Amino acid sequence: MDAAALRSALLAWYDVQARTLPWRVGPHERAPGVKPDPYRVWLSEVMLQQTTVPHAAPYFLEFTHRWPTVSDLAAAPDAEVMAAWAGLGYYARARNLLACARAVAAEHGGVFPDTEAGLLALPGVGPYTAAAVAAIAFDRPANVVDGNVERVTARLFAVEEPLPAAKPQLKALAGGLVRDGRPGDWAQALMDLGAVICKPKTPLCERCPVAAHCAALRTGAPEAYPRRSAKARRPHRYGIAYVLTRGEEVALVRRPPEGLLGGMLALPTSDWREAPWSLAEALAAAPAPADWREVGEVEHGFTHFTLSLRLLRAEGEGELAFHPRAALQGLPSVFLKAARAGLNGLI
């Protein structure tokens, strides 16, 4: 492969076709002294893990409006940040976000380290995020490999080994294309190519600026790459969610700080287990004595398992914290879904 020709073609395409994103300083916005803000780059990369650009963008704008700098975010109360994060999922990321912001504020004077190694030393920052911030914010020649870059690389080189086993090979091949020249633009150009042109199921090869270099296209079936191993079936769990109302208020609990949805406000629930709950078991586990009645069920998918939540509703008091219904909008999606179903959509 002619790496120099491939890089030239892709960067020329990016100079014209780069997506306009709220966290990006694109080629059309370059001016003397105008550089990407490391805080905004870091925040966007954390939000974009397992989340699409259209879904993450409103959250990014809200965060940067409320907390314009990393020091502002570091000073924010945990509960406010967790509530603002609700709906983005993977709530451990929000806890890591705060830990990292506080480390940057306390140990680095509110200034992000400008090297990959320095960024990796921050709490909650893994190899991908460190590489992305180093490349995009500081123009370091780091190898930034996300799902889009894996797909583009697998097709450029027609890698036959299936994912996830192919990840080390794909990272090495992508690293072979990194140069000192424009590393931040190169990383973003690859991401844009994967998002806009080299799509998972329907690659737009006729519009691809590097089609001439693509080994998968020469096979006649570029959509067959990257190869994938058969997915293991996710286990299924069962639980009960309790919708306890007091007039227009709803009882909520704070989940333990560690574990799934840690530290988030939630409806009271039973344990989530592999066997379905009987009604008698569900009533015995209720958070307060009340005239509980079953009002439906919701299904929800997490990364590693799926969940069925049966819904029990009652009017009562109990030694629980009651919140106005407007507070339900800040719940994690599984509990917002359950609350809407349990209250017949009256939120």
LOSEVEX-774040 format. One record per residue (C-alpha): z negated, y, x negated; residue number from 0. Coordinates in steps of 0.05 Angstrom, whole numbers. Layout:
<recs>
<rec><up>Z</up><north>Y</north><east>X</east><resi>NUM</resi></rec>
...
</recs>
This chain:
<recs>
<rec><up>0</up><north>0</north><east>0</east><resi>0</resi></rec>
<rec><up>16</up><north>70</north><east>-24</east><resi>1</resi></rec>
<rec><up>-52</up><north>102</north><east>-14</east><resi>2</resi></rec>
<rec><up>-29</up><north>171</north><east>-36</east><resi>3</resi></rec>
<rec><up>27</up><north>172</north><east>16</east><resi>4</resi></rec>
<rec><up>-19</up><north>146</north><east>70</east><resi>5</resi></rec>
<rec><up>-72</up><north>198</north><east>56</east><resi>6</resi></rec>
<rec><up>-20</up><north>254</north><east>54</east><resi>7</resi></rec>
<rec><up>9</up><north>233</north><east>121</east><resi>8</resi></rec>
<rec><up>-57</up><north>225</north><east>156</east><resi>9</resi></rec>
<rec><up>-87</up><north>291</north><east>131</east><resi>10</resi></rec>
<rec><up>-23</up><north>328</north><east>150</east><resi>11</resi></rec>
<rec><up>-30</up><north>299</north><east>220</east><resi>12</resi></rec>
<rec><up>-104</up><north>318</north><east>223</east><resi>13</resi></rec>
<rec><up>-88</up><north>390</north><east>203</east><resi>14</resi></rec>
<rec><up>-47</up><north>396</north><east>267</east><resi>15</resi></rec>
<rec><up>-79</up><north>346</north><east>315</east><resi>16</resi></rec>
<rec><up>-154</up><north>348</north><east>299</east><resi>17</resi></rec>
<rec><up>-197</up><north>343</north><east>361</east><resi>18</resi></rec>
<rec><up>-237</up><north>404</north><east>380</east><resi>19</resi></rec>
<rec><up>-310</up><north>381</north><east>382</east><resi>20</resi></rec>
<rec><up>-372</up><north>424</north><east>391</east><resi>21</resi></rec>
<rec><up>-403</up><north>401</north><east>325</east><resi>22</resi></rec>
<rec><up>-340</up><north>405</north><east>283</east><resi>23</resi></rec>
<rec><up>-311</up><north>459</north><east>239</east><resi>24</resi></rec>
<rec><up>-239</up><north>438</north><east>244</east><resi>25</resi></rec>
<rec><up>-179</up><north>456</north><east>201</east><resi>26</resi></rec>
<rec><up>-160</up><north>511</north><east>249</east><resi>27</resi></rec>
<rec><up>-228</up><north>544</north><east>241</east><resi>28</resi></rec>
<rec><up>-232</up><north>546</north><east>166</east><resi>29</resi></rec>
<rec><up>-247</up><north>612</north><east>134</east><resi>30</resi></rec>
<rec><up>-279</up><north>633</north><east>68</east><resi>31</resi></rec>
<rec><up>-353</up><north>614</north><east>71</east><resi>32</resi></rec>
<rec><up>-347</up><north>576</north><east>137</east><resi>33</resi></rec>
<rec><up>-376</up><north>507</north><east>127</east><resi>34</resi></rec>
<rec><up>-402</up><north>453</north><east>175</east><resi>35</resi></rec>
<rec><up>-476</up><north>460</north><east>192</east><resi>36</resi></rec>
<rec><up>-511</up><north>397</north><east>165</east><resi>37</resi></rec>
<rec><up>-560</up><north>399</north><east>223</east><resi>38</resi></rec>
<rec><up>-504</up><north>398</north><east>275</east><resi>39</resi></rec>
<rec><up>-467</up><north>343</north><east>237</east><resi>40</resi></rec>
<rec><up>-529</up><north>300</north><east>232</east><resi>41</resi></rec>
<rec><up>-549</up><north>311</north><east>304</east><resi>42</resi></rec>
<rec><up>-479</up><north>294</north><east>329</east><resi>43</resi></rec>
<rec><up>-476</up><north>231</north><east>287</east><resi>44</resi></rec>
<rec><up>-543</up><north>206</north><east>314</east><resi>45</resi></rec>
<rec><up>-521</up><north>220</north><east>385</east><resi>46</resi></rec>
<rec><up>-454</up><north>187</north><east>376</east><resi>47</resi></rec>
<rec><up>-484</up><north>120</north><east>356</east><resi>48</resi></rec>
<rec><up>-466</up><north>74</north><east>414</east><resi>49</resi></rec>
<rec><up>-446</up><north>134</north><east>456</east><resi>50</resi></rec>
<rec><up>-378</up><north>165</north><east>472</east><resi>51</resi></rec>
<rec><up>-358</up><north>236</north><east>454</east><resi>52</resi></rec>
<rec><up>-352</up><north>259</north><east>527</east><resi>53</resi></rec>
<rec><up>-421</up><north>231</north><east>543</east><resi>54</resi></rec>
<rec><up>-455</up><north>259</north><east>480</east><resi>55</resi></rec>
<rec><up>-424</up><north>329</north><east>481</east><resi>56</resi></rec>
<rec><up>-467</up><north>359</north><east>538</east><resi>57</resi></rec>
<rec><up>-530</up><north>331</north><east>506</east><resi>58</resi></rec>
<rec><up>-510</up><north>361</north><east>439</east><resi>59</resi></rec>
<rec><up>-499</up><north>430</north><east>470</east><resi>60</resi></rec>
<rec><up>-566</up><north>426</north><east>506</east><resi>61</resi></rec>
<rec><up>-603</up><north>406</north><east>443</east><resi>62</resi></rec>
<rec><up>-572</up><north>460</north><east>400</east><resi>63</resi></rec>
<rec><up>-585</up><north>512</north><east>453</east><resi>64</resi></rec>
<rec><up>-658</up><north>493</north><east>459</east><resi>65</resi></rec>
<rec><up>-668</up><north>477</north><east>385</east><resi>66</resi></rec>
<rec><up>-616</up><north>515</north><east>344</east><resi>67</resi></rec>
<rec><up>-643</up><north>492</north><east>276</east><resi>68</resi></rec>
<rec><up>-674</up><north>429</north><east>248</east><resi>69</resi></rec>
<rec><up>-740</up><north>466</north><east>241</east><resi>70</resi></rec>
<rec><up>-738</up><north>485</north><east>314</east><resi>71</resi></rec>
<rec><up>-728</up><north>412</north><east>332</east><resi>72</resi></rec>
<rec><up>-783</up><north>390</north><east>285</east><resi>73</resi></rec>
<rec><up>-832</up><north>436</north><east>321</east><resi>74</resi></rec>
<rec><up>-814</up><north>410</north><east>390</east><resi>75</resi></rec>
<rec><up>-864</up><north>366</north><east>429</east><resi>76</resi></rec>
<rec><up>-846</up><north>293</north><east>429</east><resi>77</resi></rec>
<rec><up>-845</up><north>290</north><east>505</east><resi>78</resi></rec>
<rec><up>-795</up><north>347</north><east>511</east><resi>79</resi></rec>
<rec><up>-747</up><north>316</north><east>462</east><resi>80</resi></rec>
<rec><up>-753</up><north>247</north><east>494</east><resi>81</resi></rec>
<rec><up>-740</up><north>277</north><east>563</east><resi>82</resi></rec>
<rec><up>-680</up><north>315</north><east>537</east><resi>83</resi></rec>
<rec><up>-653</up><north>250</north><east>506</east><resi>84</resi></rec>
<rec><up>-659</up><north>212</north><east>571</east><resi>85</resi></rec>
<rec><up>-591</up><north>183</north><east>590</east><resi>86</resi></rec>
<rec><up>-566</up><north>174</north><east>518</east><resi>87</resi></rec>
<rec><up>-601</up><north>107</north><east>512</east><resi>88</resi></rec>
<rec><up>-627</up><north>72</north><east>450</east><resi>89</resi></rec>
<rec><up>-690</up><north>113</north><east>452</east><resi>90</resi></rec>
<rec><up>-713</up><north>92</north><east>382</east><resi>91</resi></rec>
<rec><up>-659</up><north>140</north><east>359</east><resi>92</resi></rec>
<rec><up>-697</up><north>198</north><east>391</east><resi>93</resi></rec>
<rec><up>-761</up><north>178</north><east>355</east><resi>94</resi></rec>
<rec><up>-723</up><north>172</north><east>290</east><resi>95</resi></rec>
<rec><up>-690</up><north>240</north><east>304</east><resi>96</resi></rec>
<rec><up>-758</up><north>273</north><east>307</east><resi>97</resi></rec>
<rec><up>-784</up><north>237</north><east>246</east><resi>98</resi></rec>
<rec><up>-724</up><north>259</north><east>206</east><resi>99</resi></rec>
<rec><up>-726</up><north>331</north><east>231</east><resi>100</resi></rec>
<rec><up>-799</up><north>336</north><east>213</east><resi>101</resi></rec>
<rec><up>-787</up><north>308</north><east>143</east><resi>102</resi></rec>
<rec><up>-731</up><north>357</north><east>130</east><resi>103</resi></rec>
<rec><up>-774</up><north>415</north><east>155</east><resi>104</resi></rec>
<rec><up>-838</up><north>395</north><east>119</east><resi>105</resi></rec>
<rec><up>-811</up><north>365</north><east>54</east><resi>106</resi></rec>
<rec><up>-744</up><north>401</north><east>44</east><resi>107</resi></rec>
<rec><up>-758</up><north>470</north><east>72</east><resi>108</resi></rec>
<rec><up>-712</up><north>459</north><east>131</east><resi>109</resi></rec>
<rec><up>-652</up><north>444</north><east>86</east><resi>110</resi></rec>
<rec><up>-618</up><north>376</north><east>88</east><resi>111</resi></rec>
<rec><up>-607</up><north>341</north><east>21</east><resi>112</resi></rec>
<rec><up>-535</up><north>348</north><east>0</east><resi>113</resi></rec>
<rec><up>-524</up><north>278</north><east>-29</east><resi>114</resi></rec>
<rec><up>-517</up><north>210</north><east>2</east><resi>115</resi></rec>
<rec><up>-577</up><north>184</north><east>-36</east><resi>116</resi></rec>
<rec><up>-620</up><north>243</north><east>-15</east><resi>117</resi></rec>
<rec><up>-600</up><north>235</north><east>58</east><resi>118</resi></rec>
<rec><up>-614</up><north>160</north><east>55</east><resi>119</resi></rec>
<rec><up>-686</up><north>175</north><east>34</east><resi>120</resi></rec>
<rec><up>-699</up><north>211</north><east>100</east><resi>121</resi></rec>
<rec><up>-734</up><north>171</north><east>155</east><resi>122</resi></rec>
<rec><up>-687</up><north>141</north><east>206</east><resi>123</resi></rec>
<rec><up>-624</up><north>156</north><east>166</east><resi>124</resi></rec>
<rec><up>-583</up><north>94</north><east>152</east><resi>125</resi></rec>
<rec><up>-522</up><north>84</north><east>107</east><resi>126</resi></rec>
<rec><up>-471</up><north>105</north><east>159</east><resi>127</resi></rec>
<rec><up>-506</up><north>170</north><east>178</east><resi>128</resi></rec>
<rec><up>-520</up><north>187</north><east>105</east><resi>129</resi></rec>
<rec><up>-447</up><north>177</north><east>88</east><resi>130</resi></rec>
<rec><up>-422</up><north>217</north><east>148</east><resi>131</resi></rec>
<rec><up>-467</up><north>277</north><east>134</east><resi>132</resi></rec>
<rec><up>-452</up><north>275</north><east>59</east><resi>133</resi></rec>
<rec><up>-377</up><north>274</north><east>71</east><resi>134</resi></rec>
<rec><up>-371</up><north>321</north><east>131</east><resi>135</resi></rec>
<rec><up>-425</up><north>372</north><east>116</east><resi>136</resi></rec>
<rec><up>-423</up><north>372</north><east>40</east><resi>137</resi></rec>
<rec><up>-354</up><north>345</north><east>23</east><resi>138</resi></rec>
<rec><up>-380</up><north>288</north><east>-18</east><resi>139</resi></rec>
<rec><up>-332</up><north>229</north><east>-28</east><resi>140</resi></rec>
<rec><up>-372</up><north>182</north><east>15</east><resi>141</resi></rec>
<rec><up>-344</up><north>121</north><east>51</east><resi>142</resi></rec>
<rec><up>-355</up><north>134</north><east>126</east><resi>143</resi></rec>
<rec><up>-341</up><north>71</north><east>167</east><resi>144</resi></rec>
<rec><up>-354</up><north>70</north><east>242</east><resi>145</resi></rec>
<rec><up>-321</up><north>27</north><east>295</east><resi>146</resi></rec>
<rec><up>-258</up><north>70</north><east>296</east><resi>147</resi></rec>
<rec><up>-251</up><north>66</north><east>221</east><resi>148</resi></rec>
<rec><up>-262</up><north>-10</north><east>222</east><resi>149</resi></rec>
<rec><up>-206</up><north>-17</north><east>273</east><resi>150</resi></rec>
<rec><up>-158</up><north>27</north><east>236</east><resi>151</resi></rec>
<rec><up>-172</up><north>-8</north><east>170</east><resi>152</resi></rec>
<rec><up>-166</up><north>-77</north><east>201</east><resi>153</resi></rec>
<rec><up>-97</up><north>-58</north><east>226</east><resi>154</resi></rec>
<rec><up>-73</up><north>-22</north><east>164</east><resi>155</resi></rec>
<rec><up>-88</up><north>-84</north><east>122</east><resi>156</resi></rec>
<rec><up>-79</up><north>-138</north><east>177</east><resi>157</resi></rec>
<rec><up>-147</up><north>-167</north><east>160</east><resi>158</resi></rec>
<rec><up>-150</up><north>-238</north><east>188</east><resi>159</resi></rec>
<rec><up>-225</up><north>-250</north><east>182</east><resi>160</resi></rec>
<rec><up>-258</up><north>-235</north><east>249</east><resi>161</resi></rec>
<rec><up>-313</up><north>-185</north><east>262</east><resi>162</resi></rec>
<rec><up>-370</up><north>-182</north><east>250</east><resi>163</resi></rec>
<rec><up>-361</up><north>-225</north><east>188</east><resi>164</resi></rec>
<rec><up>-304</up><north>-179</north><east>165</east><resi>165</resi></rec>
<rec><up>-349</up><north>-117</north><east>161</east><resi>166</resi></rec>
<rec><up>-361</up><north>-120</north><east>85</east><resi>167</resi></rec>
<rec><up>-286</up><north>-130</north><east>72</east><resi>168</resi></rec>
<rec><up>-267</up><north>-73</north><east>118</east><resi>169</resi></rec>
<rec><up>-318</up><north>-27</north><east>86</east><resi>170</resi></rec>
<rec><up>-290</up><north>-44</north><east>17</east><resi>171</resi></rec>
<rec><up>-218</up><north>-32</north><east>39</east><resi>172</resi></rec>
<rec><up>-236</up><north>35</north><east>71</east><resi>173</resi></rec>
<rec><up>-274</up><north>55</north><east>8</east><resi>174</resi></rec>
<rec><up>-211</up><north>43</north><east>-32</east><resi>175</resi></rec>
<rec><up>-178</up><north>100</north><east>6</east><resi>176</resi></rec>
<rec><up>-233</up><north>152</north><east>-7</east><resi>177</resi></rec>
<rec><up>-217</up><north>206</north><east>-58</east><resi>178</resi></rec>
<rec><up>-250</up><north>269</north><east>-83</east><resi>179</resi></rec>
<rec><up>-200</up><north>312</north><east>-46</east><resi>180</resi></rec>
<rec><up>-220</up><north>332</north><east>25</east><resi>181</resi></rec>
<rec><up>-269</up><north>275</north><east>37</east><resi>182</resi></rec>
<rec><up>-298</up><north>307</north><east>99</east><resi>183</resi></rec>
<rec><up>-230</up><north>317</north><east>131</east><resi>184</resi></rec>
<rec><up>-210</up><north>247</north><east>110</east><resi>185</resi></rec>
<rec><up>-270</up><north>216</north><east>146</east><resi>186</resi></rec>
<rec><up>-257</up><north>256</north><east>209</east><resi>187</resi></rec>
<rec><up>-182</up><north>243</north><east>207</east><resi>188</resi></rec>
<rec><up>-194</up><north>168</north><east>206</east><resi>189</resi></rec>
<rec><up>-243</up><north>175</north><east>264</east><resi>190</resi></rec>
<rec><up>-193</up><north>217</north><east>304</east><resi>191</resi></rec>
<rec><up>-137</up><north>168</north><east>290</east><resi>192</resi></rec>
<rec><up>-178</up><north>111</north><east>318</east><resi>193</resi></rec>
<rec><up>-201</up><north>151</north><east>378</east><resi>194</resi></rec>
<rec><up>-135</up><north>182</north><east>398</east><resi>195</resi></rec>
<rec><up>-79</up><north>137</north><east>371</east><resi>196</resi></rec>
<rec><up>-104</up><north>71</north><east>344</east><resi>197</resi></rec>
<rec><up>-139</up><north>52</north><east>409</east><resi>198</resi></rec>
<rec><up>-172</up><north>-16</north><east>419</east><resi>199</resi></rec>
<rec><up>-126</up><north>-46</north><east>471</east><resi>200</resi></rec>
<rec><up>-65</up><north>-1</north><east>473</east><resi>201</resi></rec>
<rec><up>-50</up><north>30</north><east>405</east><resi>202</resi></rec>
<rec><up>1</up><north>86</north><east>409</east><resi>203</resi></rec>
<rec><up>40</up><north>62</north><east>349</east><resi>204</resi></rec>
<rec><up>101</up><north>104</north><east>365</east><resi>205</resi></rec>
<rec><up>57</up><north>166</north><east>354</east><resi>206</resi></rec>
<rec><up>19</up><north>141</north><east>294</east><resi>207</resi></rec>
<rec><up>27</up><north>184</north><east>231</east><resi>208</resi></rec>
<rec><up>14</up><north>124</north><east>186</east><resi>209</resi></rec>
<rec><up>54</up><north>71</north><east>224</east><resi>210</resi></rec>
<rec><up>98</up><north>60</north><east>163</east><resi>211</resi></rec>
<rec><up>37</up><north>35</north><east>125</east><resi>212</resi></rec>
<rec><up>9</up><north>-11</north><east>179</east><resi>213</resi></rec>
<rec><up>11</up><north>-85</north><east>164</east><resi>214</resi></rec>
<rec><up>-13</up><north>-103</north><east>234</east><resi>215</resi></rec>
<rec><up>46</up><north>-66</north><east>265</east><resi>216</resi></rec>
<rec><up>92</up><north>-107</north><east>222</east><resi>217</resi></rec>
<rec><up>63</up><north>-171</north><east>253</east><resi>218</resi></rec>
<rec><up>88</up><north>-147</north><east>321</east><resi>219</resi></rec>
<rec><up>18</up><north>-151</north><east>352</east><resi>220</resi></rec>
<rec><up>-25</up><north>-94</north><east>325</east><resi>221</resi></rec>
<rec><up>-70</up><north>-98</north><east>386</east><resi>222</resi></rec>
<rec><up>-93</up><north>-166</north><east>362</east><resi>223</resi></rec>
<rec><up>-131</up><north>-133</north><east>305</east><resi>224</resi></rec>
<rec><up>-187</up><north>-131</north><east>288</east><resi>225</resi></rec>
<rec><up>-197</up><north>-205</north><east>300</east><resi>226</resi></rec>
<rec><up>-262</up><north>-219</north><east>336</east><resi>227</resi></rec>
<rec><up>-308</up><north>-279</north><east>340</east><resi>228</resi></rec>
<rec><up>-327</up><north>-303</north><east>409</east><resi>229</resi></rec>
<rec><up>-386</up><north>-263</north><east>436</east><resi>230</resi></rec>
<rec><up>-450</up><north>-299</north><east>450</east><resi>231</resi></rec>
<rec><up>-473</up><north>-292</north><east>521</east><resi>232</resi></rec>
<rec><up>-530</up><north>-242</north><east>529</east><resi>233</resi></rec>
<rec><up>-594</up><north>-271</north><east>556</east><resi>234</resi></rec>
<rec><up>-617</up><north>-248</north><east>625</east><resi>235</resi></rec>
<rec><up>-686</up><north>-224</north><east>644</east><resi>236</resi></rec>
<rec><up>-722</up><north>-210</north><east>709</east><resi>237</resi></rec>
<rec><up>-774</up><north>-158</north><east>727</east><resi>238</resi></rec>
<rec><up>-805</up><north>-117</north><east>783</east><resi>239</resi></rec>
<rec><up>-803</up><north>-41</north><east>789</east><resi>240</resi></rec>
<rec><up>-854</up><north>-7</north><east>833</east><resi>241</resi></rec>
<rec><up>-837</up><north>56</north><east>871</east><resi>242</resi></rec>
<rec><up>-904</up><north>85</north><east>893</east><resi>243</resi></rec>
<rec><up>-899</up><north>151</north><east>931</east><resi>244</resi></rec>
<rec><up>-950</up><north>202</north><east>952</east><resi>245</resi></rec>
<rec><up>-913</up><north>247</north><east>1000</east><resi>246</resi></rec>
<rec><up>-856</up><north>277</north><east>959</east><resi>247</resi></rec>
<rec><up>-885</up><north>254</north><east>892</east><resi>248</resi></rec>
<rec><up>-872</up><north>189</north><east>855</east><resi>249</resi></rec>
<rec><up>-919</up><north>152</north><east>807</east><resi>250</resi></rec>
<rec><up>-894</up><north>147</north><east>736</east><resi>251</resi></rec>
<rec><up>-924</up><north>117</north><east>673</east><resi>252</resi></rec>
<rec><up>-913</up><north>131</north><east>599</east><resi>253</resi></rec>
<rec><up>-886</up><north>69</north><east>563</east><resi>254</resi></rec>
<rec><up>-920</up><north>48</north><east>498</east><resi>255</resi></rec>
<rec><up>-894</up><north>86</north><east>437</east><resi>256</resi></rec>
<rec><up>-863</up><north>26</north><east>404</east><resi>257</resi></rec>
<rec><up>-810</up><north>-21</north><east>432</east><resi>258</resi></rec>
<rec><up>-754</up><north>-13</north><east>482</east><resi>259</resi></rec>
<rec><up>-754</up><north>56</north><east>516</east><resi>260</resi></rec>
<rec><up>-817</up><north>71</north><east>476</east><resi>261</resi></rec>
<rec><up>-854</up><north>135</north><east>495</east><resi>262</resi></rec>
<rec><up>-810</up><north>148</north><east>556</east><resi>263</resi></rec>
<rec><up>-833</up><north>164</north><east>626</east><resi>264</resi></rec>
<rec><up>-817</up><north>105</north><east>672</east><resi>265</resi></rec>
<rec><up>-831</up><north>72</north><east>738</east><resi>266</resi></rec>
<rec><up>-888</up><north>22</north><east>733</east><resi>267</resi></rec>
<rec><up>-859</up><north>-47</north><east>721</east><resi>268</resi></rec>
<rec><up>-880</up><north>-119</north><east>711</east><resi>269</resi></rec>
<rec><up>-864</up><north>-155</north><east>647</east><resi>270</resi></rec>
<rec><up>-790</up><north>-172</north><east>637</east><resi>271</resi></rec>
<rec><up>-784</up><north>-247</north><east>629</east><resi>272</resi></rec>
<rec><up>-733</up><north>-303</north><east>631</east><resi>273</resi></rec>
<rec><up>-756</up><north>-332</north><east>698</east><resi>274</resi></rec>
<rec><up>-749</up><north>-296</north><east>765</east><resi>275</resi></rec>
<rec><up>-813</up><north>-268</north><east>797</east><resi>276</resi></rec>
<rec><up>-838</up><north>-294</north><east>863</east><resi>277</resi></rec>
<rec><up>-860</up><north>-243</north><east>914</east><resi>278</resi></rec>
<rec><up>-932</up><north>-267</north><east>908</east><resi>279</resi></rec>
<rec><up>-929</up><north>-256</north><east>832</east><resi>280</resi></rec>
<rec><up>-898</up><north>-188</north><east>842</east><resi>281</resi></rec>
<rec><up>-953</up><north>-166</north><east>890</east><resi>282</resi></rec>
<rec><up>-1007</up><north>-192</north><east>843</east><resi>283</resi></rec>
<rec><up>-978</up><north>-150</north><east>786</east><resi>284</resi></rec>
<rec><up>-972</up><north>-86</north><east>828</east><resi>285</resi></rec>
<rec><up>-1002</up><north>-24</north><east>794</east><resi>286</resi></rec>
<rec><up>-1043</up><north>-4</north><east>855</east><resi>287</resi></rec>
<rec><up>-1066</up><north>-35</north><east>921</east><resi>288</resi></rec>
<rec><up>-1017</up><north>-14</north><east>975</east><resi>289</resi></rec>
<rec><up>-974</up><north>-41</north><east>1031</east><resi>290</resi></rec>
<rec><up>-916</up><north>-61</north><east>985</east><resi>291</resi></rec>
<rec><up>-849</up><north>-80</north><east>1014</east><resi>292</resi></rec>
<rec><up>-786</up><north>-104</north><east>980</east><resi>293</resi></rec>
<rec><up>-729</up><north>-53</north><east>985</east><resi>294</resi></rec>
<rec><up>-674</up><north>-81</north><east>940</east><resi>295</resi></rec>
<rec><up>-653</up><north>-98</north><east>870</east><resi>296</resi></rec>
<rec><up>-615</up><north>-65</north><east>813</east><resi>297</resi></rec>
<rec><up>-579</up><north>-94</north><east>753</east><resi>298</resi></rec>
<rec><up>-577</up><north>-62</north><east>684</east><resi>299</resi></rec>
<rec><up>-547</up><north>-81</north><east>618</east><resi>300</resi></rec>
<rec><up>-580</up><north>-68</north><east>550</east><resi>301</resi></rec>
<rec><up>-548</up><north>-84</north><east>483</east><resi>302</resi></rec>
<rec><up>-583</up><north>-150</north><east>475</east><resi>303</resi></rec>
<rec><up>-598</up><north>-173</north><east>546</east><resi>304</resi></rec>
<rec><up>-584</up><north>-159</north><east>619</east><resi>305</resi></rec>
<rec><up>-638</up><north>-145</north><east>670</east><resi>306</resi></rec>
<rec><up>-650</up><north>-155</north><east>745</east><resi>307</resi></rec>
<rec><up>-704</up><north>-110</north><east>773</east><resi>308</resi></rec>
<rec><up>-730</up><north>-125</north><east>843</east><resi>309</resi></rec>
<rec><up>-756</up><north>-62</north><east>876</east><resi>310</resi></rec>
<rec><up>-822</up><north>-56</north><east>913</east><resi>311</resi></rec>
<rec><up>-840</up><north>8</north><east>949</east><resi>312</resi></rec>
<rec><up>-904</up><north>34</north><east>980</east><resi>313</resi></rec>
<rec><up>-940</up><north>97</north><east>1000</east><resi>314</resi></rec>
<rec><up>-1008</up><north>105</north><east>968</east><resi>315</resi></rec>
<rec><up>-1054</up><north>136</north><east>917</east><resi>316</resi></rec>
<rec><up>-1077</up><north>93</north><east>859</east><resi>317</resi></rec>
<rec><up>-1101</up><north>116</north><east>790</east><resi>318</resi></rec>
<rec><up>-1032</up><north>136</north><east>767</east><resi>319</resi></rec>
<rec><up>-999</up><north>202</north><east>749</east><resi>320</resi></rec>
<rec><up>-955</up><north>228</north><east>805</east><resi>321</resi></rec>
<rec><up>-894</up><north>272</north><east>791</east><resi>322</resi></rec>
<rec><up>-846</up><north>312</north><east>835</east><resi>323</resi></rec>
<rec><up>-781</up><north>276</north><east>850</east><resi>324</resi></rec>
<rec><up>-744</up><north>326</north><east>807</east><resi>325</resi></rec>
<rec><up>-777</up><north>294</north><east>746</east><resi>326</resi></rec>
<rec><up>-741</up><north>229</north><east>761</east><resi>327</resi></rec>
<rec><up>-676</up><north>261</north><east>734</east><resi>328</resi></rec>
<rec><up>-705</up><north>256</north><east>664</east><resi>329</resi></rec>
<rec><up>-719</up><north>181</north><east>667</east><resi>330</resi></rec>
<rec><up>-680</up><north>131</north><east>625</east><resi>331</resi></rec>
<rec><up>-620</up><north>107</north><east>663</east><resi>332</resi></rec>
<rec><up>-649</up><north>39</north><east>683</east><resi>333</resi></rec>
<rec><up>-708</up><north>73</north><east>717</east><resi>334</resi></rec>
<rec><up>-667</up><north>129</north><east>748</east><resi>335</resi></rec>
<rec><up>-622</up><north>75</north><east>777</east><resi>336</resi></rec>
<rec><up>-683</up><north>38</north><east>805</east><resi>337</resi></rec>
<rec><up>-715</up><north>101</north><east>832</east><resi>338</resi></rec>
<rec><up>-651</up><north>122</north><east>868</east><resi>339</resi></rec>
<rec><up>-645</up><north>53</north><east>900</east><resi>340</resi></rec>
<rec><up>-718</up><north>50</north><east>917</east><resi>341</resi></rec>
<rec><up>-717</up><north>119</north><east>949</east><resi>342</resi></rec>
<rec><up>-651</up><north>109</north><east>984</east><resi>343</resi></rec>
<rec><up>-618</up><north>161</north><east>939</east><resi>344</resi></rec>
<rec><up>-666</up><north>216</north><east>959</east><resi>345</resi></rec>
<rec><up>-677</up><north>247</north><east>891</east><resi>346</resi></rec>
</recs>
